[in-house]
Amino acid sequence: VTSLIIKGRIETTEAKAKSVQMFVDRIVTLGKRGDLHARRQAAAYLVDVEAVKKLFDTVGPKYADRQGGYTRIIKVASRRGDGAPMAIIELL
């Protein structure tokens, strides 16, 4: 979740992308609220202070008028080594 907030787009396995999507949507909702309690809740979950700052300064206000669905999962080719289905998850 922290990497997705910082980078905006990551490539991972399809299963991890689907599980991360729920948590990212909750964290972005905290960023939209923007109050001190939401900031402390996000800081307790995210491991990087820079991610919390970016969440509340840029990501949260960007989705202020959006009611949900902050991420997109794009399926890509399977991983070469073990054939795991890969996906790209990104913030819209």
N, C-alpha and C positions, 0 to 999 in steps of 0.2 A: 504494500500500500504506500509506503514511504517513497519507494522508487518511482511509482506511478505518479505521485503528486509532484515530485521533483522533475522528472523527465517528461511527463505527459504521455509517454507511449513506451511500452515494454513488450518484449517477445518472451513468451513462456509456454508451458504446456496448456492444452485446452482445459483440462480439469482445474488447474491452478487459476487460470483466467476467470473461469466461472465462479470459483469460490471467492476470489478477490473482489469481484464486481460488487457484491453485496456490501462489503466493508468500505469500499471506496465511496459508494453512494451515501452511506451513513456519515462518513467523514466530510464529504462535500456539503452535506446538509448542515453539519456543525459550522463549516466555513461560511455558509450563507447566513446563519444566525448572527455570528460575529460578536457575541457578548463575551464577557470574561469567563463565565462558566463553560461555554462552548470551547473557548480557547484552552482551558485547563483540561477538559475532556479529550480534546484532540492531542494535546501535548502528552497526555498519559498513554495514548495509543501509538502515536508516531514516534520513532526513535531519534529523529533529527530535528533540531531546533529550526534549521533552515526550511524544512518541509512545512512546519507549522506556520512560519512567517509567510511562505509562498501561498499556503492554503488560505490564509485570512486576508492577504493583500491582493492577490490576483485571481485565484481560482474561485473563491467564494463569491466575490462581486460579479464575476463573469457569468455565473449561473443564477443570478438573483431573481430573474423572472422566469426561470425554468422550473417545472414542477417535478422533475425526476428524470431518470434516464441519462445520467451524466457520462456514461462510458459506452464504448462500442467494442465488440469482440469480432475480429476478422480472422477466419480460419486460413492457415497457410499450410504449406507442404509438411509432411511428416519429418521428424528429426532423422538424420542420416544414421546415427549410431544404433539406436534401439527402435526406431519406427514409431516413436510416440507422436501423437497428433499435436501439432504446434498451433498457437494462435497469437495474435497481436491484440493487446488490450490498450485502448487509448481513451483519453478524455476528449469529449466532443468539443 
